[in-house]
Amino acid sequence: RVHPSSQAKVIRHLTKYCTPRGLKDLSARIIFKSKPPPTEVFQSATDSAFDPHVGPVYGLDCSPFNHNVFASCSADGQVRISNMLQQHPVITIDVGNDYLFDVKWSKVR
């Protein structure tokens, strides 16, 4: 999944690689061998954004069991379990209208 703004650049790169070699069918192996610019193929981590809480976030804790998962809590009364690889939270727990000031993972399963 190449970002639409980079698709034309990646296609030009692949055309320059494949045409002199007489390659007509693309495969993951050929794309890898052509060494496209990583900045055009992969999204920058700083461009990612998560769905925001409604109020200020007061607590954030990373899962001790999965390095891509974190929990956040906010003044909006929600605890969200999110995955770093997804924009939307995996689970949202609404605990009411009270402010939440901290969230922690259990250290045991």
MODELLER restraints for C-alpha pairs under 7 A, 6 or more apart:
rsr = mdl.restraints
at = mdl.atoms
rsr.add(forms.Gaussian(group=physical.xy_distance, feature=features.Distance(at['CA:2:A'], at['CA:41:A']), mean=5.45, stdev=0.5))
rsr.add(forms.Gaussian(group=physical.xy_distance, feature=features.Distance(at['CA:2:A'], at['CA:42:A']), mean=7.00, stdev=0.5))
rsr.add(forms.Gaussian(group=physical.xy_distance, feature=features.Distance(at['CA:6:A'], at['CA:40:A']), mean=5.45, stdev=0.5))
rsr.add(forms.Gaussian(group=physical.xy_distance, feature=features.Distance(at['CA:10:A'], at['CA:36:A']), mean=6.60, stdev=0.5))
rsr.add(forms.Gaussian(group=physical.xy_distance, feature=features.Distance(at['CA:10:A'], at['CA:40:A']), mean=6.90, stdev=0.5))
rsr.add(forms.Gaussian(group=physical.xy_distance, feature=features.Distance(at['CA:13:A'], at['CA:36:A']), mean=6.59, stdev=0.5))
rsr.add(forms.Gaussian(group=physical.xy_distance, feature=features.Distance(at['CA:14:A'], at['CA:34:A']), mean=6.73, stdev=0.5))
rsr.add(forms.Gaussian(group=physical.xy_distance, feature=features.Distance(at['CA:17:A'], at['CA:34:A']), mean=6.10, stdev=0.5))
rsr.add(forms.Gaussian(group=physical.xy_distance, feature=features.Distance(at['CA:49:A'], at['CA:87:A']), mean=6.20, stdev=0.5))
rsr.add(forms.Gaussian(group=physical.xy_distance, feature=features.Distance(at['CA:50:A'], at['CA:87:A']), mean=4.57, stdev=0.5))
rsr.add(forms.Gaussian(group=physical.xy_distance, feature=features.Distance(at['CA:50:A'], at['CA:88:A']), mean=6.22, stdev=0.5))
rsr.add(forms.Gaussian(group=physical.xy_distance, feature=features.Distance(at['CA:51:A'], at['CA:87:A']), mean=6.11, stdev=0.5))
rsr.add(forms.Gaussian(group=physical.xy_distance, feature=features.Distance(at['CA:51:A'], at['CA:88:A']), mean=5.62, stdev=0.5))
rsr.add(forms.Gaussian(group=physical.xy_distance, feature=features.Distance(at['CA:53:A'], at['CA:74:A']), mean=6.62, stdev=0.5))
rsr.add(forms.Gaussian(group=physical.xy_distance, feature=features.Distance(at['CA:53:A'], at['CA:76:A']), mean=6.91, stdev=0.5))
rsr.add(forms.Gaussian(group=physical.xy_distance, feature=features.Distance(at['CA:54:A'], at['CA:76:A']), mean=5.72, stdev=0.5))
rsr.add(forms.Gaussian(group=physical.xy_distance, feature=features.Distance(at['CA:55:A'], at['CA:74:A']), mean=5.88, stdev=0.5))
rsr.add(forms.Gaussian(group=physical.xy_distance, feature=features.Distance(at['CA:55:A'], at['CA:75:A']), mean=4.96, stdev=0.5))
rsr.add(forms.Gaussian(group=physical.xy_distance, feature=features.Distance(at['CA:55:A'], at['CA:76:A']), mean=4.93, stdev=0.5))
rsr.add(forms.Gaussian(group=physical.xy_distance, feature=features.Distance(at['CA:56:A'], at['CA:74:A']), mean=5.60, stdev=0.5))
rsr.add(forms.Gaussian(group=physical.xy_distance, feature=features.Distance(at['CA:56:A'], at['CA:75:A']), mean=5.71, stdev=0.5))
rsr.add(forms.Gaussian(group=physical.xy_distance, feature=features.Distance(at['CA:57:A'], at['CA:72:A']), mean=6.99, stdev=0.5))
rsr.add(forms.Gaussian(group=physical.xy_distance, feature=features.Distance(at['CA:57:A'], at['CA:73:A']), mean=5.81, stdev=0.5))
rsr.add(forms.Gaussian(group=physical.xy_distance, feature=features.Distance(at['CA:57:A'], at['CA:74:A']), mean=4.21, stdev=0.5))
rsr.add(forms.Gaussian(group=physical.xy_distance, feature=features.Distance(at['CA:57:A'], at['CA:75:A']), mean=6.57, stdev=0.5))
rsr.add(forms.Gaussian(group=physical.xy_distance, feature=features.Distance(at['CA:58:A'], at['CA:73:A']), mean=6.09, stdev=0.5))
rsr.add(forms.Gaussian(group=physical.xy_distance, feature=features.Distance(at['CA:58:A'], at['CA:74:A']), mean=5.41, stdev=0.5))
rsr.add(forms.Gaussian(group=physical.xy_distance, feature=features.Distance(at['CA:58:A'], at['CA:101:A']), mean=5.01, stdev=0.5))
rsr.add(forms.Gaussian(group=physical.xy_distance, feature=features.Distance(at['CA:58:A'], at['CA:102:A']), mean=6.13, stdev=0.5))
rsr.add(forms.Gaussian(group=physical.xy_distance, feature=features.Distance(at['CA:59:A'], at['CA:72:A']), mean=5.46, stdev=0.5))
rsr.add(forms.Gaussian(group=physical.xy_distance, feature=features.Distance(at['CA:59:A'], at['CA:73:A']), mean=5.09, stdev=0.5))
rsr.add(forms.Gaussian(group=physical.xy_distance, feature=features.Distance(at['CA:59:A'], at['CA:74:A']), mean=6.82, stdev=0.5))
rsr.add(forms.Gaussian(group=physical.xy_distance, feature=features.Distance(at['CA:59:A'], at['CA:101:A']), mean=5.82, stdev=0.5))
rsr.add(forms.Gaussian(group=physical.xy_distance, feature=features.Distance(at['CA:59:A'], at['CA:102:A']), mean=4.28, stdev=0.5))
rsr.add(forms.Gaussian(group=physical.xy_distance, feature=features.Distance(at['CA:59:A'], at['CA:103:A']), mean=5.39, stdev=0.5))
rsr.add(forms.Gaussian(group=physical.xy_distance, feature=features.Distance(at['CA:60:A'], at['CA:71:A']), mean=5.69, stdev=0.5))
rsr.add(forms.Gaussian(group=physical.xy_distance, feature=features.Distance(at['CA:60:A'], at['CA:72:A']), mean=4.42, stdev=0.5))
rsr.add(forms.Gaussian(group=physical.xy_distance, feature=features.Distance(at['CA:60:A'], at['CA:73:A']), mean=6.62, stdev=0.5))
rsr.add(forms.Gaussian(group=physical.xy_distance, feature=features.Distance(at['CA:60:A'], at['CA:103:A']), mean=6.27, stdev=0.5))
rsr.add(forms.Gaussian(group=physical.xy_distance, feature=features.Distance(at['CA:61:A'], at['CA:70:A']), mean=5.61, stdev=0.5))
rsr.add(forms.Gaussian(group=physical.xy_distance, feature=features.Distance(at['CA:61:A'], at['CA:71:A']), mean=5.34, stdev=0.5))
rsr.add(forms.Gaussian(group=physical.xy_distance, feature=features.Distance(at['CA:61:A'], at['CA:72:A']), mean=6.58, stdev=0.5))
rsr.add(forms.Gaussian(group=physical.xy_distance, feature=features.Distance(at['CA:61:A'], at['CA:103:A']), mean=6.49, stdev=0.5))
rsr.add(forms.Gaussian(group=physical.xy_distance, feature=features.Distance(at['CA:61:A'], at['CA:104:A']), mean=5.75, stdev=0.5))
rsr.add(forms.Gaussian(group=physical.xy_distance, feature=features.Distance(at['CA:61:A'], at['CA:105:A']), mean=6.85, stdev=0.5))
rsr.add(forms.Gaussian(group=physical.xy_distance, feature=features.Distance(at['CA:62:A'], at['CA:69:A']), mean=6.19, stdev=0.5))
rsr.add(forms.Gaussian(group=physical.xy_distance, feature=features.Distance(at['CA:62:A'], at['CA:70:A']), mean=4.20, stdev=0.5))
rsr.add(forms.Gaussian(group=physical.xy_distance, feature=features.Distance(at['CA:62:A'], at['CA:71:A']), mean=6.37, stdev=0.5))
rsr.add(forms.Gaussian(group=physical.xy_distance, feature=features.Distance(at['CA:63:A'], at['CA:69:A']), mean=5.53, stdev=0.5))
rsr.add(forms.Gaussian(group=physical.xy_distance, feature=features.Distance(at['CA:63:A'], at['CA:70:A']), mean=5.38, stdev=0.5))
rsr.add(forms.Gaussian(group=physical.xy_distance, feature=features.Distance(at['CA:63:A'], at['CA:105:A']), mean=6.17, stdev=0.5))
rsr.add(forms.Gaussian(group=physical.xy_distance, feature=features.Distance(at['CA:64:A'], at['CA:107:A']), mean=6.75, stdev=0.5))
rsr.add(forms.Gaussian(group=physical.xy_distance, feature=features.Distance(at['CA:68:A'], at['CA:83:A']), mean=5.43, stdev=0.5))
rsr.add(forms.Gaussian(group=physical.xy_distance, feature=features.Distance(at['CA:68:A'], at['CA:84:A']), mean=5.08, stdev=0.5))
rsr.add(forms.Gaussian(group=physical.xy_distance, feature=features.Distance(at['CA:69:A'], at['CA:82:A']), mean=5.66, stdev=0.5))
rsr.add(forms.Gaussian(group=physical.xy_distance, feature=features.Distance(at['CA:69:A'], at['CA:83:A']), mean=4.50, stdev=0.5))
rsr.add(forms.Gaussian(group=physical.xy_distance, feature=features.Distance(at['CA:69:A'], at['CA:84:A']), mean=6.19, stdev=0.5))
rsr.add(forms.Gaussian(group=physical.xy_distance, feature=features.Distance(at['CA:70:A'], at['CA:81:A']), mean=5.87, stdev=0.5))
rsr.add(forms.Gaussian(group=physical.xy_distance, feature=features.Distance(at['CA:70:A'], at['CA:82:A']), mean=5.48, stdev=0.5))
rsr.add(forms.Gaussian(group=physical.xy_distance, feature=features.Distance(at['CA:70:A'], at['CA:83:A']), mean=6.49, stdev=0.5))
rsr.add(forms.Gaussian(group=physical.xy_distance, feature=features.Distance(at['CA:71:A'], at['CA:79:A']), mean=6.83, stdev=0.5))
rsr.add(forms.Gaussian(group=physical.xy_distance, feature=features.Distance(at['CA:71:A'], at['CA:80:A']), mean=5.53, stdev=0.5))
rsr.add(forms.Gaussian(group=physical.xy_distance, feature=features.Distance(at['CA:71:A'], at['CA:81:A']), mean=4.54, stdev=0.5))
rsr.add(forms.Gaussian(group=physical.xy_distance, feature=features.Distance(at['CA:71:A'], at['CA:82:A']), mean=6.24, stdev=0.5))
rsr.add(forms.Gaussian(group=physical.xy_distance, feature=features.Distance(at['CA:71:A'], at['CA:103:A']), mean=6.83, stdev=0.5))
rsr.add(forms.Gaussian(group=physical.xy_distance, feature=features.Distance(at['CA:72:A'], at['CA:79:A']), mean=5.64, stdev=0.5))
rsr.add(forms.Gaussian(group=physical.xy_distance, feature=features.Distance(at['CA:72:A'], at['CA:80:A']), mean=5.29, stdev=0.5))
rsr.add(forms.Gaussian(group=physical.xy_distance, feature=features.Distance(at['CA:72:A'], at['CA:81:A']), mean=6.70, stdev=0.5))
rsr.add(forms.Gaussian(group=physical.xy_distance, feature=features.Distance(at['CA:72:A'], at['CA:103:A']), mean=6.46, stdev=0.5))
rsr.add(forms.Gaussian(group=physical.xy_distance, feature=features.Distance(at['CA:73:A'], at['CA:79:A']), mean=4.49, stdev=0.5))
rsr.add(forms.Gaussian(group=physical.xy_distance, feature=features.Distance(at['CA:73:A'], at['CA:80:A']), mean=6.45, stdev=0.5))
rsr.add(forms.Gaussian(group=physical.xy_distance, feature=features.Distance(at['CA:73:A'], at['CA:100:A']), mean=5.90, stdev=0.5))
rsr.add(forms.Gaussian(group=physical.xy_distance, feature=features.Distance(at['CA:73:A'], at['CA:101:A']), mean=6.84, stdev=0.5))
rsr.add(forms.Gaussian(group=physical.xy_distance, feature=features.Distance(at['CA:73:A'], at['CA:102:A']), mean=6.39, stdev=0.5))
rsr.add(forms.Gaussian(group=physical.xy_distance, feature=features.Distance(at['CA:73:A'], at['CA:103:A']), mean=6.09, stdev=0.5))
rsr.add(forms.Gaussian(group=physical.xy_distance, feature=features.Distance(at['CA:74:A'], at['CA:99:A']), mean=6.64, stdev=0.5))
rsr.add(forms.Gaussian(group=physical.xy_distance, feature=features.Distance(at['CA:74:A'], at['CA:100:A']), mean=5.45, stdev=0.5))
rsr.add(forms.Gaussian(group=physical.xy_distance, feature=features.Distance(at['CA:74:A'], at['CA:101:A']), mean=6.75, stdev=0.5))
rsr.add(forms.Gaussian(group=physical.xy_distance, feature=features.Distance(at['CA:75:A'], at['CA:99:A']), mean=4.28, stdev=0.5))
rsr.add(forms.Gaussian(group=physical.xy_distance, feature=features.Distance(at['CA:75:A'], at['CA:100:A']), mean=5.53, stdev=0.5))
rsr.add(forms.Gaussian(group=physical.xy_distance, feature=features.Distance(at['CA:76:A'], at['CA:97:A']), mean=6.78, stdev=0.5))
rsr.add(forms.Gaussian(group=physical.xy_distance, feature=features.Distance(at['CA:76:A'], at['CA:99:A']), mean=6.39, stdev=0.5))
rsr.add(forms.Gaussian(group=physical.xy_distance, feature=features.Distance(at['CA:77:A'], at['CA:94:A']), mean=5.96, stdev=0.5))
rsr.add(forms.Gaussian(group=physical.xy_distance, feature=features.Distance(at['CA:77:A'], at['CA:95:A']), mean=5.60, stdev=0.5))
rsr.add(forms.Gaussian(group=physical.xy_distance, feature=features.Distance(at['CA:77:A'], at['CA:96:A']), mean=5.39, stdev=0.5))
rsr.add(forms.Gaussian(group=physical.xy_distance, feature=features.Distance(at['CA:77:A'], at['CA:97:A']), mean=5.33, stdev=0.5))
rsr.add(forms.Gaussian(group=physical.xy_distance, feature=features.Distance(at['CA:77:A'], at['CA:98:A']), mean=5.38, stdev=0.5))
rsr.add(forms.Gaussian(group=physical.xy_distance, feature=features.Distance(at['CA:77:A'], at['CA:99:A']), mean=5.33, stdev=0.5))
rsr.add(forms.Gaussian(group=physical.xy_distance, feature=features.Distance(at['CA:77:A'], at['CA:100:A']), mean=5.84, stdev=0.5))
rsr.add(forms.Gaussian(group=physical.xy_distance, feature=features.Distance(at['CA:78:A'], at['CA:92:A']), mean=6.62, stdev=0.5))
rsr.add(forms.Gaussian(group=physical.xy_distance, feature=features.Distance(at['CA:78:A'], at['CA:93:A']), mean=5.52, stdev=0.5))
rsr.add(forms.Gaussian(group=physical.xy_distance, feature=features.Distance(at['CA:78:A'], at['CA:94:A']), mean=4.52, stdev=0.5))
rsr.add(forms.Gaussian(group=physical.xy_distance, feature=features.Distance(at['CA:78:A'], at['CA:95:A']), mean=6.00, stdev=0.5))
rsr.add(forms.Gaussian(group=physical.xy_distance, feature=features.Distance(at['CA:79:A'], at['CA:92:A']), mean=5.87, stdev=0.5))
rsr.add(forms.Gaussian(group=physical.xy_distance, feature=features.Distance(at['CA:79:A'], at['CA:93:A']), mean=5.09, stdev=0.5))
rsr.add(forms.Gaussian(group=physical.xy_distance, feature=features.Distance(at['CA:79:A'], at['CA:94:A']), mean=6.54, stdev=0.5))
rsr.add(forms.Gaussian(group=physical.xy_distance, feature=features.Distance(at['CA:80:A'], at['CA:89:A']), mean=6.15, stdev=0.5))
rsr.add(forms.Gaussian(group=physical.xy_distance, feature=features.Distance(at['CA:80:A'], at['CA:91:A']), mean=5.78, stdev=0.5))
rsr.add(forms.Gaussian(group=physical.xy_distance, feature=features.Distance(at['CA:80:A'], at['CA:92:A']), mean=4.51, stdev=0.5))
rsr.add(forms.Gaussian(group=physical.xy_distance, feature=features.Distance(at['CA:80:A'], at['CA:93:A']), mean=6.24, stdev=0.5))
rsr.add(forms.Gaussian(group=physical.xy_distance, feature=features.Distance(at['CA:81:A'], at['CA:89:A']), mean=5.77, stdev=0.5))
rsr.add(forms.Gaussian(group=physical.xy_distance, feature=features.Distance(at['CA:81:A'], at['CA:90:A']), mean=5.62, stdev=0.5))
rsr.add(forms.Gaussian(group=physical.xy_distance, feature=features.Distance(at['CA:81:A'], at['CA:91:A']), mean=5.16, stdev=0.5))
rsr.add(forms.Gaussian(group=physical.xy_distance, feature=features.Distance(at['CA:81:A'], at['CA:92:A']), mean=6.46, stdev=0.5))
rsr.add(forms.Gaussian(group=physical.xy_distance, feature=features.Distance(at['CA:82:A'], at['CA:89:A']), mean=4.34, stdev=0.5))
rsr.add(forms.Gaussian(group=physical.xy_distance, feature=features.Distance(at['CA:82:A'], at['CA:90:A']), mean=5.21, stdev=0.5))
rsr.add(forms.Gaussian(group=physical.xy_distance, feature=features.Distance(at['CA:83:A'], at['CA:89:A']), mean=6.79, stdev=0.5))
rsr.add(forms.Gaussian(group=physical.xy_distance, feature=features.Distance(at['CA:83:A'], at['CA:90:A']), mean=6.74, stdev=0.5))
